[in-house]
């Protein structure tokens, strides 16, 4: 009998089967515990990341910038064409019978349209079906077609100009899922994730189906990701291709689906999905993509347009409709077929949709905002709103920009600069500032010859000599003293030399090198004669003219205290020149130029509101008389070419030219706007232009398309019409029996009393003469 003690040592130490199984179990258990702990740790971290994101603000949202709201009311001088043009600029569609928001019909004397719903600064308003009727004076009636009631006021949704981007590489306009078109939501789900409402974040069926399809094709042709997985990847993960990233994506999708409802997932997805790239920033979400591709609100898109957006989800670059239109159209039609198969469209709607072109706007229109105007908005945000303005909070900025004025100004610049360059040579620059004549609200701004290029903003930053543009301030200074000066006052126009403080002698000359001896004050301004202006300025004094300029909004430190001031030796920006003329053109009431109307946060709270206000800075009578002379500038002066085009609009204006033709200026005023145009070169070399051959040409093209509003000046009190006799040399002589009349400021009524007294004396003489004649005949003396 063999004893175990005689077995070899290695046999005694060998583990028994039961011990091996225990070791394996322990190992598996250990791995399971470690793996479970790892999974729990990972899950906890992922859950924390997701919760923190969803608990706070999901995205940094840009501030959306809007143009001014066009206000309509009976009696307002808004023309039929102005309203039609406004609707066109806003992207309203012309139809035979308007019944959807964003549609209109026009028939000559009335415009019927469905005003879009919009969240105005005063609060949200729904769509409104109205008809606006016109007469020769403007709007005669506004009627709500749903209630059949007349309206006393209606404002139209403003044009979205662009965005002040948050400091990140993603841009979007947030729109809740329940505000998005039902067809878009259902079409997206049916196309991208048909089992969305059934799975728990990941779809094993979808993964299996994609796996089989990819095996058959030999390469990746189909993805198995659900909408929830796509959201997890786009919001939290990188785009690297790895199993670990895919695992985290699936894990996060399960967590998201467990913690949040399907509507919340869709809301996040439809505002997160990447749909385009422009200007180095990603276009995310369907709301902004609708503006990018179609320049229309998402709610107004047709089925074919919604299908295109859904199709882009699969690959915005691959299906880029500008670069690959046929590919994009095929993908759109695939989505339309899915909509048909799922009974989201009727066969008739489907057949009509697949026949339509892509109907996208020109590429880059969303990026073609108004860079000069946006510069002004940023300046005002810093000055007036300060810390109350927070980037990334999705604020809404309401401005005073008039989309018609801005559009037509841009078109005029693009058309006229190449034409003027035939005279001036290449590299000509320009700037325009357009402001409301009475409120000072800035309606348009252009900072260079390429209006859409966001470079140096000459409208607010270029300080250029203004030449004869300064002259109205000299004449206004004189007309403030009615005891000494009237429009008819004679000014010397003879050779003149002035000894300066440094000993130099300044001898100003008229542009045509001629002298006329004497000229009436209003003619000197209308014809822009230099020598009479300097004589007038010297009589008034530099300090007097300088004071007037400061009243008109020009900083004192920018005004040189030398006689050459009278001919515009000082340098101002087009913005400052516009401010000066706004006050003159508004009967002496200065309204600070402003572009920012209101800032409203996402909850509708108004953080800033501008209330246009004007204050009297110079006598209304003197400003009115100056404007009278500036209207003569257009009638027979240096801007007389305008009068041939608009003889009944009573336009006012002033040309300006600096030495050697370096700067060309024109300031034009109609009943609606003050428009300042500058042309020149950045290197300050000659442009070979006068005010009339450069800036005036650009203004003329603009006002021809903008259609001027007649300039009707409200005559202040104490203005009377004085009679004159015109002498042989063109000067005016006061004569109560004269045949020429000229407005004069008569604050004490002396003129009226003197002429009345003269009339009484004249009548007495005539009576006496008649009596004497009667007795002569009676007694035959």
Beta strands, then each sheet from edge to edge (+ up, - down):
strand 1: 63-66
strand 2: 71-72
strand 3: 93-94
strand 4: 103-106
strand 5: 110-115
strand 6: 118-120
strand 7: 123-125
strand 8: 128-135
strand 9: 138-144
strand 10: 149-150
strand 11: 154-155
strand 12: 160-164
strand 13: 170-171
strand 14: 274-278
strand 15: 281-284
strand 16: 396-399
strand 17: 429-436
strand 18: 442-446
strand 19: 464-465
strand 20: 490-493
strand 21: 498-499
strand 22: 505-506
strand 23: 517-520
strand 24: 571-572
strand 25: 589-590
strand 26: 596-600
strand 27: 606-609
strand 28: 615-616
strand 29: 652-657
strand 30: 663-669
strand 31: 673-680
strand 32: 719-726
strand 33: 732-734
strand 34: 740-745
sheet 1: 12+ 1- 16- 26+ 27-
sheet 2: 2+ 11-
sheet 3: 3+ 4+ 5- 8+ 9- 10+
sheet 4: 6+ 7-
sheet 5: 13+ 15+ 14-
sheet 6: 18+ 17- 31+ 30- 29+
sheet 7: 19+ 24-
sheet 8: 20+ 23-
sheet 9: 21+ 22-
sheet 10: 25+ 28-
sheet 11: 33+ 32- 34+
end
